[in-house]
Amino acid sequence: MSDISFHDLSALDADRRVSLLRRAETDLSVFVEKARPIIEAVRTEGDAALLRFARELDKADVADGGLKVSEAEFDAAFDKVEKNVVESIRFGIENIRHFHEEQRPETMWLKEVRPGAYAGDRYTPIASVALYVPRGKGAFPSVTMMTSVPAVIAGVPQIAIVTPPTSDGSVDAATLVAARLAGVETVYKCGGAQAVAAVAYGTETVKPAVKIVGPGSPWVVAAKSLLSSVINTGLPAGPSEAIIFADDSVDGGLAALDLLIEAEHGPDSSAYLVTHSRNVAEAALAALPQHWSRMSEQRVEFSRAVLTGKRGGIVLTASLEESYRFINDYAPEHLEILSKEPFAHLGYITEAAEILMGPYTPVTLANFVLGPNAVLPTSRWARTYGPLSVTDFVKRSSVGYVTSAAYPELAQHARRLARYEGFSSHENAVSEIRSRYLSV
């Protein structure tokens, strides 16, 4: 197993340590330049460009007029998906709904900041949102669940899913099942940069949206970057990444098992086992072949590429404190704390989008059925962003109301500050001029 990337952190210089923090999308320049003509084609040609890119890029045969999933296709999807899978989708949606209903903000609140002067917030749904569901390296009904449920809870009136079509021009059946069960009935057959452009500008079939959320490939991330002045691109969610942090109280074989969870998404994923225990690290290395023997050939290929490459492997630290520092510097999308006493470590972790505690809480549960959202910020954006939530689908307006009794005191102080900053119209608006109008 010597081909697995093994990093003895205390022996690395500063440049090598920094290199461990890089993700696949750190340099998007190649993707940005290639995405530009795709975006422009969709903007100027509409549906014709989407159909052409479906053939050329997705190798999919989408019929003219078939970009939007029909009601018949939704109905047929339930016959194509095994009943036990439908049951598990329902189970996951139920938990996700229970969790996200707790995030729903009250419609409006007001606080009396001074006698007779009130200020607060009012929340209203975003008018239209597109949910990006990737498909390139597999089918992801779970992403449909995670994006659709909070959008529906928030009350967004126009919700649409965009997802790449399969080779026969259809959409993954489980994705359609998840969409309908979550309450979304609009799905468009387009993916990649062309999908982002379609919902940004609109086409003959695809209605434009004011925001797009959901994870995607570097193509999607590049398109979001280029179109950020046209459509709100939400939290930055790119290729999957995870840190499995293990102390010396757990079996390294268990750490290896969970290290493969996010590594199997694709060769552009990032996945590290971080431990201060050489015994855990060596046990993990020894267990990987056995775990790979129980995986599909494609997933072995993907995860091996990650763990033998520049964005994955094992990081051996000199101490728990060095492990904490590396995790916080990395700011992972997913973090597992594998320990018999996970809460003993939690207080030292400040930079992670998702923190899963203990040996019974693998990333798998959180990705599908636990309840918290699995659409998470990547590329160190966990330092400023959190998981997708109901609040990502609402907008907040400040609300103020001042009574006649409260007005004079506030006006006096506002007038002084307006004069100091040199804004004469501001000052006039709270001067005796206003008082004359109000006394009529």
PyMOL commands that set and color helices and strands:
alter all, ss='L'
color gray80, all
select helices_A, chain A and resi 9-11+14-19+29-45+47-56+71-80+83-101+141-154+173-182+192-201+218-226+252-263+278-292+297-307+320-330+343-346+363-368+381-383+390-393+407-421+424-429+432-439
alter helices_A, ss='H'
color red, helices_A
select strands_A, chain A and resi 6-8+108-114+117-125+128-132+158-163+187-189+211-213+241-246+270-275+312-316+334-338+354-357+394-402
alter strands_A, ss='S'
color yellow, strands_A
deselect
rebuild
show_as cartoon
